[in-house]
Amino acid sequence: MVDETVERDRAKEGGQPRVRLRHFSRSLPMLLLRAREAMMRHFRNSLRVHDITEQQWRILRALVTVPEIEVTELARATFLLGPSLSRILKDLETRQLIERHQDENDLRRSRIAISQAGLALIEKVAPQSEEIYGEITRAFGVERMRELQRLLEDLETVANGLDARGIPDEKSDDGEET
């Protein structure tokens, strides 16, 4: 492996140019996925104890930051596809963790807010969540964590500014956009 790339012949014969491809383990999307999985391993048990999924927690966390939000905006904020979000919102509404009402300006749209029960759940889970964040931050280092967060925000800004070259968004295994 030279310069962390892998070369492969596209064809057995014919002198086709070699494809230079960075090693799978050094692929930025894979590094980010592995880091996400390493982080979520610490949070999953806490969420499971409170009978909520990662996606439900993501929605509740987003809702606690706003008085209310339109469903499409919530999908964008949580990186969940519409059909998945609809199913999860129905479950959260059944459990009375959220409240839904029609948008006053557009009756075809719904607005979502966290309920008192949802806030109570956030208050139960938050101390455990913050404790886990604290452990990870102490192990990684406060300054390194700040720098990592800043770098990831910068990377997101740069990547969002790049031309996607007309390639349509793909969907991942869990229904989320990649």
Rosetta silent file (secondary structure, phi, psi, omega in degrees, C-alpha in Angstrom):
SEQUENCE: MVDETVERDRAKEGGQPRVRLRHFSRSLPMLLLRAREAMMRHFRNSLRVHDITEQQWRILRALVTVPEIEVTELARATFLLGPSLSRILKDLETRQLIERHQDENDLRRSRIAISQAGLALIEKVAPQSEEIYGEITRAFGVERMRELQRLLEDLETVANGLDARGIPDEKSDDGEET
SCORE:     score description
SCORE:     0.000 S_00000001
   1 L     0.000  116.759  179.578    0.000    0.000    0.000 S_00000001
   2 E  -106.991  131.822 -179.414    1.616    3.243   -1.154 S_00000001
   3 L    50.497   36.787  178.309    0.304    6.576    0.173 S_00000001
   4 L    53.599   35.474  175.476   -2.601    4.697    1.741 S_00000001
   5 E  -120.836  159.224  177.281   -4.097    3.923   -1.686 S_00000001
   6 E  -120.047  130.518  177.035   -5.006    0.683   -3.338 S_00000001
   7 E  -106.102  136.771  178.429   -4.437    0.145   -7.026 S_00000001
   8 E  -136.226  142.951  174.173   -6.545   -2.322   -8.961 S_00000001
   9 L   -77.364  135.218  176.401   -6.640   -3.248  -12.590 S_00000001
  10 L   -77.283  -32.651 -179.715  -10.008   -2.550  -14.173 S_00000001
  11 L  -132.481  152.262 -179.106   -9.461   -5.152  -16.832 S_00000001
  12 L   -66.505  -35.627 -178.384   -7.260   -8.227  -16.937 S_00000001
  13 L  -137.149  174.723  173.714   -5.706   -7.160  -20.217 S_00000001
  14 L    99.474    2.598  175.315   -5.688   -4.270  -22.595 S_00000001
  15 L    66.360   27.148  177.435   -3.549   -1.805  -20.719 S_00000001
  16 L   -60.457  145.278  177.933   -6.461   -0.094  -19.000 S_00000001
  17 L   -64.197  146.987  177.572   -5.358    2.605  -16.572 S_00000001
  18 L   -74.477  147.105  176.115   -5.154    1.570  -12.932 S_00000001
  19 E   -94.378  123.110  176.959   -7.720    2.951  -10.536 S_00000001
  20 E   -95.511  123.947 -176.125   -6.147    4.675   -7.568 S_00000001
  21 E  -140.374  128.706  179.878   -8.368    4.406   -4.541 S_00000001
  22 E   -60.967  152.988 -178.373   -7.514    5.224   -0.949 S_00000001
  23 L   -60.791  141.398 -176.169   -7.584    2.236    1.373 S_00000001
  24 H   -51.439  -41.498 -177.939  -11.081    1.471    2.668 S_00000001
  25 H   -67.835  -16.792 -179.914  -10.028    2.010    6.285 S_00000001
  26 H  -103.293    4.055  176.866   -8.841    5.545    5.399 S_00000001
  27 L   -66.225  127.766 -177.127  -12.021    6.531    3.571 S_00000001
  28 H   -57.900  -44.971  176.775  -13.381    9.647    5.288 S_00000001
  29 H   -58.792  -38.124  179.108  -17.012    8.428    5.307 S_00000001
  30 H   -69.936  -39.575  176.486  -15.868    5.159    6.910 S_00000001
  31 H   -60.610  -42.823  179.543  -13.729    6.964    9.496 S_00000001
  32 H   -66.653  -40.839  177.788  -16.716    9.147   10.383 S_00000001
  33 H   -64.035  -43.081  179.375  -19.052    6.139   10.572 S_00000001
  34 H   -63.622  -40.693  178.244  -16.637    4.235   12.779 S_00000001
  35 H   -65.519  -41.398  178.007  -16.270    7.248   15.083 S_00000001
  36 H   -60.791  -46.423  179.639  -20.066    7.651   15.221 S_00000001
  37 H   -61.953  -41.141  178.716  -20.496    3.975   16.109 S_00000001
  38 H   -61.361  -39.253  178.517  -17.798    4.228   18.786 S_00000001
  39 H   -69.724  -48.482 -174.286  -19.662    7.198   20.316 S_00000001
  40 H   -65.686  -27.005  176.234  -23.152    5.699   20.055 S_00000001
  41 H   -54.937  -33.704 -178.400  -22.050    2.477   21.766 S_00000001
  42 H   -76.936  -26.137 -175.725  -21.760    4.536   24.946 S_00000001
  43 H   -95.792  -24.894 -172.939  -25.221    6.090   24.607 S_00000001
  44 H   -58.776  -43.502 -179.045  -27.322    3.140   23.371 S_00000001
  45 H   -61.178  -42.601  178.843  -27.680    1.407   26.745 S_00000001
  46 H   -61.499  -43.745  179.323  -28.894    4.600   28.374 S_00000001
  47 H   -65.244  -41.620 -179.427  -31.455    5.120   25.612 S_00000001
  48 H   -61.459  -40.232  178.614  -32.544    1.478   25.797 S_00000001
  49 H   -58.071  -33.663 -178.683  -33.160    1.782   29.546 S_00000001
  50 L   -96.435    9.113  175.981  -35.602    4.612   28.755 S_00000001
  51 L    58.386   44.124  174.185  -37.166    2.665   25.855 S_00000001
  52 L  -131.517  148.552  179.436  -36.188    5.114   23.141 S_00000001
  53 L   -89.115  168.399  176.832  -34.282    4.612   19.926 S_00000001
  54 H   -58.466  -43.018 -178.199  -31.408    6.704   18.641 S_00000001
  55 H   -67.182  -39.604  177.290  -33.706    8.295   16.048 S_00000001
  56 H   -63.511  -42.630  178.515  -36.385    9.081   18.636 S_00000001
  57 H   -62.474  -42.054  178.886  -33.755   10.667   20.876 S_00000001
  58 H   -58.594  -42.793  179.770  -32.437   12.686   17.931 S_00000001
  59 H   -66.181  -48.365  179.995  -35.958   14.036   17.312 S_00000001
  60 H   -60.890  -40.612  178.197  -36.595   14.842   20.971 S_00000001
  61 H   -62.395  -39.485  178.317  -33.197   16.564   21.237 S_00000001
  62 H   -67.761  -41.458 -177.218  -34.029   18.686   18.183 S_00000001
  63 H   -67.549  -29.802 -178.349  -37.493   19.546   19.525 S_00000001
  64 L   -69.717  -15.020 -177.524  -36.168   20.691   22.893 S_00000001
  65 L   -92.081   -8.406 -177.907  -34.242   23.481   21.104 S_00000001
  66 L  -135.781  152.117  176.476  -37.291   25.085   19.441 S_00000001
  67 L   -63.342  -41.354  175.417  -40.830   25.978   20.557 S_00000001
  68 L  -163.775  164.271 -176.012  -42.200   24.069   17.535 S_00000001
  69 E  -151.648  147.001  177.093  -41.087   23.042   14.072 S_00000001
  70 E   -74.999  147.611 -173.046  -42.624   22.061   10.740 S_00000001
  71 H   -57.428  -42.738 -179.498  -42.199   18.370    9.863 S_00000001
  72 H   -64.001  -39.351  176.963  -40.057   19.025    6.766 S_00000001
  73 H   -64.967  -38.871  178.545  -37.734   21.258    8.772 S_00000001
  74 H   -64.377  -39.533  177.339  -37.505   18.565   11.456 S_00000001
  75 H   -60.319  -44.587  178.522  -36.566   15.980    8.807 S_00000001
  76 H   -64.472  -43.396 -176.494  -33.743   18.247    7.617 S_00000001
  77 H   -66.399  -31.780 -175.454  -32.567   19.008   11.145 S_00000001
  78 H  -102.786   -1.713 -178.640  -32.457   15.335   12.178 S_00000001
  79 L    56.749   42.811  175.216  -31.267   13.856    8.859 S_00000001
  80 L  -115.268  141.592  177.147  -34.237   11.493    8.726 S_00000001
  81 L   -74.565  151.234 -176.978  -36.178   10.715    5.577 S_00000001
  82 H   -48.237  -52.665 -178.501  -39.855   11.658    5.485 S_00000001
  83 H   -60.922  -40.499  178.002  -41.326    8.129    5.684 S_00000001
  84 H   -65.563  -44.312 -179.338  -39.064    7.183    8.624 S_00000001
  85 H   -61.473  -43.332  179.605  -39.795   10.451   10.384 S_00000001
  86 H   -58.466  -45.531 -179.917  -43.575    9.986    9.929 S_00000001
  87 H   -63.298  -44.570 -178.553  -43.439    6.522   11.487 S_00000001
  88 H   -66.982  -40.005  179.146  -41.293    7.703   14.408 S_00000001
  89 H   -63.454  -39.060  176.939  -43.502   10.756   15.020 S_00000001
  90 H   -59.364  -43.865  179.483  -46.602    8.530   15.194 S_00000001
  91 H   -64.327  -44.552 -179.962  -44.885    6.417   17.851 S_00000001
  92 H   -65.050  -35.341  178.429  -43.748    9.472   19.824 S_00000001
  93 H   -69.455  -41.606  176.775  -47.249   10.941   19.589 S_00000001
  94 H   -59.462  -38.335  179.618  -48.816    7.663   20.791 S_00000001
  95 L   -82.104    0.869  178.562  -46.431    7.755   23.754 S_00000001
  96 L    61.368   31.801  177.665  -47.442   11.417   24.299 S_00000001
  97 L   -91.170  -15.426  176.673  -43.832   12.599   24.031 S_00000001
  98 E  -135.050  164.457  174.167  -44.697   15.102   21.292 S_00000001
  99 E  -125.336  141.138 -178.240  -47.670   17.217   20.276 S_00000001
 100 E  -125.654  137.563  172.562  -48.770   17.766   16.688 S_00000001
 101 E  -146.796  161.489 -179.033  -51.042   20.444   15.264 S_00000001
 102 E   -71.884  146.027  176.099  -51.815   21.888   11.855 S_00000001
 103 L   -69.094  128.458 -178.187  -49.801   24.833   10.616 S_00000001
 104 L   -62.504  -31.602 -177.247  -51.999   27.962   10.823 S_00000001
 105 L   -88.090  -19.950 -178.518  -50.629   29.287    7.511 S_00000001
 106 L  -148.398   98.463 -173.625  -50.792   26.013    5.575 S_00000001
 107 L   -66.232   -9.892  175.838  -53.327   23.449    6.773 S_00000001
 108 L   -79.199  -15.124 -175.920  -51.594   20.740    4.711 S_00000001
 109 L  -106.213  152.296  176.807  -48.582   20.938    6.988 S_00000001
 110 E  -110.865  150.052  173.094  -48.079   19.828   10.587 S_00000001
 111 E  -116.561  141.877 -174.706  -46.081   21.476   13.317 S_00000001
 112 E  -119.125  140.063  174.430  -44.441   19.425   16.048 S_00000001
 113 E  -137.539  152.765  175.736  -43.552   20.395   19.614 S_00000001
 114 E   -75.997  141.015 -179.680  -42.156   18.431   22.494 S_00000001
 115 L   -88.940  175.030  175.553  -44.766   17.668   25.178 S_00000001
 116 H   -62.459  -38.262  177.361  -44.404   17.924   28.948 S_00000001
 117 H   -65.467  -37.402  176.898  -43.870   14.142   29.042 S_00000001
 118 H   -64.674  -42.255  176.840  -41.181   14.520   26.378 S_00000001
 119 H   -64.173  -38.832  178.498  -39.470   17.224   28.431 S_00000001
 120 H   -63.473  -39.244  177.708  -39.670   15.005   31.505 S_00000001
 121 H   -65.479  -43.595  176.985  -37.985   12.192   29.556 S_00000001
 122 H   -56.988  -44.100 -179.326  -35.248   14.572   28.362 S_00000001
 123 H   -64.403  -31.476  176.813  -34.694   15.605   31.991 S_00000001
 124 H   -71.845  -42.729 -173.576  -34.359   11.937   33.016 S_00000001
 125 H   -82.332  -31.344 -173.943  -31.915   11.034   30.243 S_00000001
 126 H   -53.216  -46.256 -179.538  -29.900   14.282   30.172 S_00000001
 127 H   -60.290  -41.243  177.817  -27.790   13.635   33.309 S_00000001
 128 H   -65.574  -42.319  179.971  -26.720   10.203   32.007 S_00000001
 129 H   -61.639  -46.508 -179.900  -26.049   11.656   28.574 S_00000001
 130 H   -65.525  -34.661  176.794  -23.958   14.492   29.995 S_00000001
 131 H   -63.234  -42.810  178.722  -22.053   12.034   32.184 S_00000001
 132 H   -64.795  -45.705  176.413  -21.183    9.976   29.104 S_00000001
 133 H   -56.267  -42.814 -179.806  -20.132   13.124   27.210 S_00000001
 134 H   -61.730  -44.044  178.523  -17.963   14.060   30.188 S_00000001
 135 H   -60.826  -46.275 -179.123  -16.245   10.662   30.254 S_00000001
 136 H   -63.867  -43.793 -178.961  -15.535   10.795   26.529 S_00000001
 137 H   -64.671  -42.432  178.048  -14.301   14.392   26.752 S_00000001
 138 H   -63.118  -41.523 -179.744  -11.999   13.647   29.697 S_00000001
 139 H   -67.605  -38.178 -176.333  -10.554   10.616   27.887 S_00000001
 140 H   -86.006  -31.301 -177.402  -10.098   12.494   24.606 S_00000001
 141 L   107.903  132.590 -176.642   -9.153   15.869   26.117 S_00000001
 142 H   -60.379  -48.867 -178.142  -11.208   19.049   26.414 S_00000001
 143 H   -66.318  -41.011  178.053   -9.138   21.043   23.924 S_00000001
 144 H   -62.871  -38.082  178.976   -8.962   18.168   21.443 S_00000001
 145 H   -65.578  -44.052  177.146  -12.765   17.783   21.665 S_00000001
 146 H   -60.002  -44.917  179.906  -13.307   21.504   20.995 S_00000001
 147 H   -64.203  -42.760  178.115  -10.902   21.330   18.064 S_00000001
 148 H   -60.748  -45.828  179.081  -12.577   18.193   16.694 S_00000001
 149 H   -61.523  -42.354  178.679  -16.007   19.822   16.891 S_00000001
 150 H   -63.683  -44.655  179.992  -14.692   22.948   15.160 S_00000001
 151 H   -63.591  -41.002  178.820  -12.986   20.885   12.445 S_00000001
 152 H   -65.319  -39.679  176.240  -16.111   18.802   11.836 S_00000001
 153 H   -63.795  -41.660  176.982  -18.219   21.964   11.551 S_00000001
 154 H   -62.923  -44.335  179.162  -15.666   23.401    9.096 S_00000001
 155 H   -60.370  -43.310  178.208  -15.650   20.153    7.098 S_00000001
 156 H   -60.103  -45.130 -179.754  -19.461   20.197    6.925 S_00000001
 157 H   -61.488  -46.555 -179.663  -19.432   23.797    5.683 S_00000001
 158 H   -64.214  -47.863 -178.518  -16.807   23.063    3.026 S_00000001
 159 H   -61.862  -39.101  178.223  -18.480   19.829    1.895 S_00000001
 160 H   -66.280  -24.947  179.696  -21.874   21.561    1.657 S_00000001
 161 H   -85.446  -11.800 -179.872  -20.288   24.203   -0.542 S_00000001
 162 L   -78.555  150.342  175.172  -18.832   21.717   -3.015 S_00000001
 163 L   -70.291  129.686  179.907  -20.615   20.833   -6.227 S_00000001
 164 L   -78.738    3.715  176.639  -22.218   17.399   -5.858 S_00000001
 165 L    58.708   30.743  175.218  -21.458   16.786   -9.563 S_00000001
 166 L    68.921   11.896  179.706  -25.071   16.004  -10.354 S_00000001
 167 L   -85.348  124.701 -179.220  -24.993   12.727   -8.435 S_00000001
 168 L   -66.626  152.114  176.797  -28.357   12.130   -6.715 S_00000001
 169 L   -59.545  139.388  176.329  -28.443   11.624   -2.951 S_00000001
 170 L   -98.521  161.970  177.535  -28.165    7.978   -1.957 S_00000001
 171 E  -111.055  137.101  179.754  -30.045    6.319    0.854 S_00000001
 172 L   -85.544  176.381 -178.832  -28.269    4.325    3.539 S_00000001
 173 L   -58.178  -33.121 -177.907  -29.402    1.031    5.029 S_00000001
 174 L   -93.334   16.372  175.546  -31.298    2.727    7.847 S_00000001
 175 L    83.926    3.252 -179.538  -33.174    4.977    5.429 S_00000001
 176 L   -92.626  151.338  176.241  -31.059    8.015    6.114 S_00000001
 177 E   -71.582  147.619  178.254  -29.424   10.056    3.408 S_00000001
 178 L  -104.676    0.000    0.000  -25.674    9.629    3.081 S_00000001
